[in-house]
Amino acid sequence: MSIVILDPDGRHAPDYPGWLADSGRELRLLTGRAGEYAGFAEVRVVPRYALSAAVETGVLALARGGGVSAVVALDPADQIRAGGLRDFLGLPGQGRDAALALADSVEARAVLARAGVGVVRREEVRRVADLYWWAHQWGYPLVVRPRRGHAGQAPAELADEAGLRAFVRDRMPADPSVVPSLTVEPRTDGERHHGPGLPVTDAALAALPRHPGHPRAVEAVREADGRWLVLGVGYRPDARPARALVRAQAGLAPEPTDPDSTEVA
Amino acid sequence: MTVLVLHHRGSLAGAPYHEWLADYDGDVLLIASREHLALVAEELPAEGVHYRRTAAVDGYETSGELEQLALELAAEHGVRHIVACQERDLERAAELRDVLGLPGQRMDTVLPFRDKVVMKRRASAAGLAVAPYREVECAADVIASAEEFGFPLVLKPRDSAGSVGLRILDSPEDLDGYLADGFDLYGPYQPNLIAEAFVHGSMCHVDGLVVDGRVALAWPSQYQYTLSSFATDTGPRLDLTLDTDDPLAHRLLEFTDRTLQALRGPENFAFHLEAFHTPEDGLVLCEIACRTGGAAIRDIVRTMFGVDPSESWVRAQLGLPLPEWIGSEKVTPRQMSGQLVLMKRPGRVVSAPQEPPAFPWVEKYQLFVTPGQTMGAAAYSSDFLLTALVSGRDRAQCESRLRVLEEWFLGQLVLE
């Protein structure tokens, strides 16, 4: 049996063998960056790691070869694919749906709304006309932001219809066969709160899936009428020591000094 | 009292909105796709003849020019209705109507027909059989779908149309090839894919019209071929209406009624339902669109019932009168129909009969190539070499006539 580790840029590769030394498992690394990696039973370098299904087929090949006891993946971009693999292989830990709830703001909003947790207005943008429609519903200014936090896509504020048109021209995909990964919301300027401690953020954390090794962040905003609403939730691996997250995802017991690996204070 | 028509793709000559709306007491404006007009070798109609204003926009689907122009025209001309008959215009038309406060279809009655997940959920909740499916977010979803549903495995966009983006994986080797070379789910865009179990059986379709919330006319047909085989199928693709005494016809009509009730469409619309008739004699919903069917289905309905479903749909939206018999009671076809489709196939066209033969039962004949043209394999499901429509008293006669027509055409077609 092996522990499979997904690490796109190999940033923690020198540390995994030490962190997981007491697991008694062989460690197998899949990474997008070639290099010298010591302490692994096997290293697979996957070309076009971020875009390729070879990560998944590689893990499944390892599972067929000798069994996999855990999939460890810290990078936010790997959460859904790692969850899908755990589901498929019947492994413990965060599955695909749980990962989706923390990665996709529309999914998160749906989970929280179903649980009766107050959330800010935010809707998906699938086409140009959606922006006009939400501008009609909410007025300007609007904020358009990445739905899944893709790197390099900063939020955009649409101050008026001219701003909307400029956004469409510059930022919406021209290819009609693709669906933009965007959301739109009215701009909110109220006081912000991060983490638990408010009834609404506590309720959000209670409603969201909770799995060891997957720290969750929550942010709330105070509306003009004084209500606190959840502004966003997500997976925040940088909020906890990587060692603790890796051990938790591998199914190892936390060390006495390890903080709770599921919540962000 | 102005009407704004959005025309995405296909021939404008074949969709004469100005004729359909000739008795409308107001101006008609037209926005069309420059790219798609060029594809059908048509010019934008001059302003002031049939249409008060006309405009062709670049990047029709995504540039935002259409929305901007529609709002400008609405402000300038006092638009009271937006007409949009093509699948990928339905959402934007619904949203523009809402923005402008116009009557007609809204998003809540578009989505169940455009989003296959919503469609399946609603149909399934109403007790209708649908193909089992998974929403695909990652490669493991595709692999898990193959394990759960087996092969062939169907992959298709959640909201596409006309078999665009449809992929069928026939074997584990196909799956491996797809994951190695065709998989493109990760990246800056939203996954928009479902994996679906392949349903064995013949594909039937039911085409009709809803007026004032009631099914005014509908009739089933049965494809005699597999829709997804368009790229490799160079044989005759026949589509035949079912006979009035065929029990399957009546089961399909009842299935359609239940589907329409489950999905809850707008007050007035044309529809095109596709259902599998399985070897176990079950009916399984494939999908349903709230628009006229593609290819020659509009002509099939016209041949059967004597009315153009698209014209009737447009007129009903605007409250214009329809033939008196529409809506008074469910009607049966006055005659039956059959369609012959030949897909493009590799070769250079030396000669092909441009005109139909002198058979009185040929209702429509459309050749899509000219001598000297070099064809490749069909690139999409409506990449036709020939479509032809015949009428007849029943299915057997229609099929027999289609075979005669096919033999006549292939006898004169010369490729090199």
Interface residues (C-beta under 8 A of the other chain):
Chain A: A50 L51 S52 A53 A54 V55 E56 T57 L60 I80 R81 G83 G84 L85 D87 F88 R96 L100 E124 R126 R127 V128 A129 D130 Y132 W133 H136 R147 R148 H150 Q153 R165 V168 R169 M172 P173 A174 D175 P176 S177 V178 V179 P180 S181
Chain B: G59 E61 T62 S63 G64 L66 E67 Q68 L71 R88 E91 R92 E95 L96 D98 V99 M107 E137 C138 A139 A140 D141 V142 I143 A144 E147 P157 S160 V164 G165 D176 L179 A180 F183 D184 L185 Y186 G187 P188 Y189 Q190 N192
